[in-house]
């Protein structure tokens, strides 16, 4: 079930909210858990068993860690066992086919394998489970002995499918007690509507342009068209994923939960380092906390630090997908981050702000080519076209058609990618001296935005969220 589906918006969400608010507080977690299981089973009726097994495994492992507080060797064995089992399950479903196919390509063998559909959200809920186990081992979190609360942590439907990755320590208290207010609910509704509009209007419209360009034969389009295609994908994936994250945060607030933001206007960045502080913040934080620092971080010299950065970013690439282009994408960013840290970072800081911004965005756009390409070879061919190698000239009619027929869409996308749009709306609202009038106007504006978004859903086909594949 998608957040951007009429079934969710008109049936599932209203029914869940009504039940949630009418039952006594002691039953609210139960209602949320049942709703989350129904939400997941709607699209993955078989793999819900896998998720429940993951819940049971990590619940028992957490209990086991708590019982071995006086046995450091036993605790370490329990930790390793839990992490290995979690990663083996993730690896089997996500990487088994990739590894067998790679062996078949490299060696003169033909190992048969059955391609399994990837369980939706497995990367997200596995990482949440691993973070819980590690935090319990470190003593940063208490063992959750209430199975219902633990199950809700793992499979809470607002962030189950595509994040953000929520650490247990961040909502440990909220699982027991949380505040429900009209203000928080209304604020959650506003954030949800913004996220929904990002996905349905901006992500899907820019995605349609990208899909049309990707349907062209390589070498048949110009430099202009290649850049338009790449920029369209950059807007699509940003509004798709940040839209989902906004909806998750908004839904969380409707139910009394507070999730940390996952995006902070990443396209305003002036370096790759800054970009990854603003993009998919929960994933970057997870890898820093549970991989980079345990590997040694920056504590053992420059060579070891470079090695750790490259390992983390190779794993980040693999997390996004079981294909060589994702691994290459991860290493590409790892190399850029190393170069910024040890080679040209200081020089870039001395450049004018607009030059630094152009540098960062060009690097990001090249990175998206590796991300969306079906192969590394295709990515290099596409990048070559972007820089005048192998294309059909610098300009063509198709490029001008895409540009001039969608200029308003791109203008809105640019405003939505930075704080300018939100700040402008806030300034307009603050100019209204009468608080009641301001409330009515703002509420009416959000209702119009919701109406337009629903109209798009009714009249247009829409794409699943891109991060469902990861």
N, C-alpha and C positions, 0 to 999 in steps of 0.2 A: 504494500500500500504506500502510495506517495503522498507527501504533504500537499503537493500541488495537484491533487485529484479531487473531483467533486464528491466521491465517496467519503474521503477523509474529512473534507470541509463541511459537508452537509449532514453526514450521518455519524461517523465515528467520533469526531472531536466533540460535537455538541452532546452526544449521549454520554461520553466519558466525563465531561465536565459536570453535567447534571448529577450523575451518580456520585462523583467525587465530592461535590459540595453538599449533597444532602445526607451522606452517611456520617456517623460520628467519627471523630479524629482517629480513633484506634483502628478503623477499617479503611482509612484513606490509602495506606500503602498497599493493602490487598487489592483495592479497586485499580490502583495504578499498575500493579503487577499483572492482574488479569487482562487489563487493557493492553499492556505491552506484549503479552504472549499472543493475544488475538491479532494485534498489529503485525507481529512478525510472522505468525502462521498464515496470515492472509496471502502473503507472497511466497513463503518458504515453509509449507506444511510439513515437509520431511525434515528439513534441517533444524526445525525447532527442537528436535530430539538432541541434536548435536549441541545446541546452545544450553539445554538443560543439563546435559552431561558436563559441560564446561562449568556451569554453576555449581554442580555437586562436587566436582573435582576440586575446584578452588576453595569452596567452603570447607571441605574436609582438610585440605592442605593448610588452610589458615588456622583451623582448630588444632591441627597437629603441631604447627609452629608455636602456638600458644602454650601447649602442654610440655614443650621442651625448652623452657626458658633457662633451666639449669644445665642443659646439655648442648653446649655450643657446636660440637661435632655433629650431633644428631640434627640440630637446627639447620646447619649448613647442608646436610644431605637432603633434608626435607625441602629446602629452598631450591636446590639444584634439580631435584625430582620434579617439583611443580613447574619450574620454568621450562625444563626439557619437554615435559609432556605437553604443555601449552604450545610450545613452538613446533613440536612434531605434528600436532593436529593442524596447526595453521599451515605448516610446510607441506603436509600431505595434500590438502585441498587446494592450496594456492600454487605450489611449485613442483609438485610431482610430475605433471605433464611436461612442464618446461625443462626439467632436468633430463627426463627420458628423451625428449625430442632433441635436446642439445647433444646427448651421448650418441644418438642415432646419426646426427649430422657430422660429428667429429670422428667417430669410429666406424669401421665397416660392419655395422650391426644394424638390425632392424627389430629393436625391442618393442613388442606390442604394448599398448596401454589404452585404457578407457578414459576418455576426457570427461572429467566431472565438472558440473556447474559449480561455480564458486559460491559458497554460502554468503548471502548478503550480510555485510557488517562484521564478518569474522575478524578482519584485521583490527577493527575498533574495539570490539568487546574482548578480544584476546589481550590486547595491550592494556585495557583497563584491569583485567584479571591479574596480569603479570605485575602491574604497578601496585596493586593491593598486596600481593604476596611479598614483594620486595619491601614495601613500607612496613608491613607487619614484622618482617625479619629485622629490619633496621630499628624497630621500636618507634617509628614515626606515626604508626596507627595502631589502634587497639584491635584485637581479634573481634570480628563480627560474629557473634554466636546466634543471632537471630537470622534464621535461614530466609525468611520472607524479606527482610531488609537487604540482605546480601544479594538475593536474586533480583530485587528491584534495582540495586546499584548496577548490576551487570546488564540488565535488559530493559532499562527505562526507555520507553519508546521515543521521547523527544530527541535523544541523541544516539539511539541504538544503531541506526543504519549507516550514518556517515559523520558521526562525531558531533561536536568536538569530543576529544578524548578527555574524559573527566576522571581526575585522580580521586581515589577514595577519601584521602585526607581532606579534600575540599568540600565534600558533602556528607562526611561522617555524622556531623551533628544534625544536618538537615534531614537525614533519613529517620531520625528519632523525633524531631520537632522542627517545624518551620512555620513562618508567619504567612497568613493569608489575609490580604487586604484588598480593598477595591482599587486603591492606587496601583499596587503591584500587578493586579490582574489587568487593569487598563493599560499599563505600561507594557505588559507582555503582549497584549493584543496589538498594540502599535508596532512593536518590534517584529511580530509575526507577519503583519501585513506588509511591512517594508521588505522583509525577506521573501515573501511570496511574490511580490511585484518584481523584485530583482530576478528571481528565477523565471517566472512566466513571461514577463515582458522583455527584459533586457537579455537574459541568458539565452532564451529560446530564439529570439530574433537574430542576435548576432551569431548564434550557433547555426541557424539556417543558412546564413551567408557563408560561413566557414564550410559547411557540408557541401554547398554548391561548388565552391572552389576546389575542395578536395576531390570532387567527382570528375574534375578535369584531368586530362592526361598530362603527366609531367613533361614539361618543355613546351606546352601549348599556351601557357599564360606568361604575362610580362612580369617585370620586377614590381610594378605597382600592384598588380593583382596578387602576387605572392605576399607582399607586405600587408595588404588588406586582409588576406586570409589569415595570416599569423596574428594580426591585431584583433581580428574578429574572434579568434580562438581565445586570445588572452582575456578579452571581455567576457566571453562565454564561460570560461572556467572560473573566473573570479566571481561573477554574479551568480553562477550556479552554486558554487561551494559556499561562498559567503552568504548567499541567500538561504541555503539550508542551515548554516550555522546560526543565522539570525532567527530563523523559524524555531530552531532548537532552543535557543536562549529565551525567545518569547514564550514558547510552550512551557518551558521550565518555570518561568515566572507566573504563568497562569495557574500552575499547580503548586506554587510556593517555593520552588527551587531557584537557586542562583548559580548559573554556570558562567565561567569566565569567557570573555570574548575570544573569538578565534581569529579574527582579522582586524587590522588597524590601518586601513588605507595603504596597502602595500605598494600600489603603483605611484605613490608620491616619493618613494625611496630614492636616495642619492648614492646608494652603494648596494652591493649584493648582500653584505652583512646586515645592513638595515632592512633590506627586503625580507630576509628570513627571520627578522625579529617581528615583522608585521604579518607575514603570511603563515597560515596554518599554525598558529602559535602553540596550540596544545600538542601537536606532533613534534615540533622543534624542542619544546620543553621536555617532552617524554624522552626523546633520544639524548638530550643533554643530561637529564637526571639519571637515566637508567642504563645508558651505554657509554657516553663520552666520559663522564666523571669516573665510573667504575674502571674504565680502561686506563685511567691515569690522568685524563684531561690534559692540562698544561703543566703538570707537576714534575715531569721527568725530562725536560729539555726540549729543544726545538724539533729535533728529528722525531721524537716520540709523539709530540703534539701533532705534527703533520700527518703521521701515520694514523693517529686516532681520528683526526678530522676526515681523512679519506675513508677509513673504515665506516664511520658513522654515516657518511653520505652515500657510500655504496649500499649500505643497508637501507637507508632512506629511499634510494631508488628502487631497491627490491621490494620494499613495503608497498610502493605504489603499483607495482605490477610485475608479473612473471614474464619478462621479456628483456632482451638485451638492450633495447633502446631506453628502458627505464633505468637499468644499471648504468648505462652511459650517461644518462641525464643526471643521475646522482653524483657520479664521479666528476662530471662537468662542473657542477656547483661546488663540490668539494675542492676542486682545483682552483676555482675562482676565489673561494674563501681563503685558501692558503695564500694565494698571490696577493689578495688584499691585505692580509695580516702581516705578511713578511716581505713583500716586494714593493708594490706600488700604492698601498693604502695611504701612506702619508702624502704622496704626490697628488693623489686624487682629492684629498681633503683641501689642498691649496687651490684647486680649480674653482671657477665660478659655479654657483649652485645649479644653473640651468645646464651646464656642461656635464656636471656629475649626474644629474637626472637623466640626461640623454644616454650617457654611458651605461647607467644601471638598467634603463628600459631596453636598450639594444641587447644587452646580455640576457635579460629576462626573456625577451622575445625569441632569441636564438634557443634558449633553454626550452621554451614551449614547443619549438619545432621538434626537438628530440622527444618530447613528451607525447605529442599527438601522432608522430609518424609510425607507420606499421613496421618499420625496420630502420636500422642505423643508416643503411645505404640510402634509403628514401630521404631520411633527414638531411644528409649531406647534399643530395641532389636539390632538395627544396631550398636549403640555405644558399647553395650556389645560385639558384634562380633569384633569390632575394638580393644578391649582390652582383647580378648581371651576367652570371655564368650559366649557359645552357637554356635560358628562357627565350621568349619570343620578343625581345626588345624591352625597352624601359617602360613604355606605355602601350596600352591597347584599349579598344572600345569597352571590353568587359570591365577593366579596372575602373574606367571613368563612370561606367554605368553603376557599378557597386558603390562607388564613392558618392556620386551626386544623387542617387536615388535613396541613399541611407544616411545622408549627412546629419539629419536631425537625430536619428538613433545614436550615431556616434557622439554627437554633442551631449546628449543626455547621459550616455555611458561614461564620458569623460567626467562630467559633473558628479555622477554617482560613484566614481572611483576615487574621488578626493573629498575632503571635508567641506569644500566650497558650497555644494548643494545644501547640505544639512545646516551649515552656518547661515546661509541666506534665508532659509525657511524659519530658523530661530529668530533672526533679526526682524523678519516681517511679523512674526507672532508677538515679539516683545513690544513692537510699536503700538499694538492694540492695548490701550490703557484699561479698558473694561475687562476684568477677568472673566466674567460670564460670557461675553461676546467672543473673547479669545478661545475659550473652551469649546464653544459651539462651532466656531469657524474651523478650528483644528480637527475636532471630531468629524465634522462634515467632510473635510478634505481627505481624511483617512477612509471614510465611507466611499467617497468617489473613487479613490485609488483601489479599494477592494472591489468595487463594482466593475471597474475597467479590467482588473485582473481576472475576475470571474467570467467576464465577457470573452476574454482571450481563451480561457479554458473551455468554454462552451463551443466557440467557433473555430478554434485552431487545434491541430494536433500538437502534442508536447513531448519533449524528450525526458527520459529518466535522468535522475541526477548523475553526473559524470562520476562522482566518487563512490557510487554504488559498486563500481567495478573494482575498487581497491580495498 
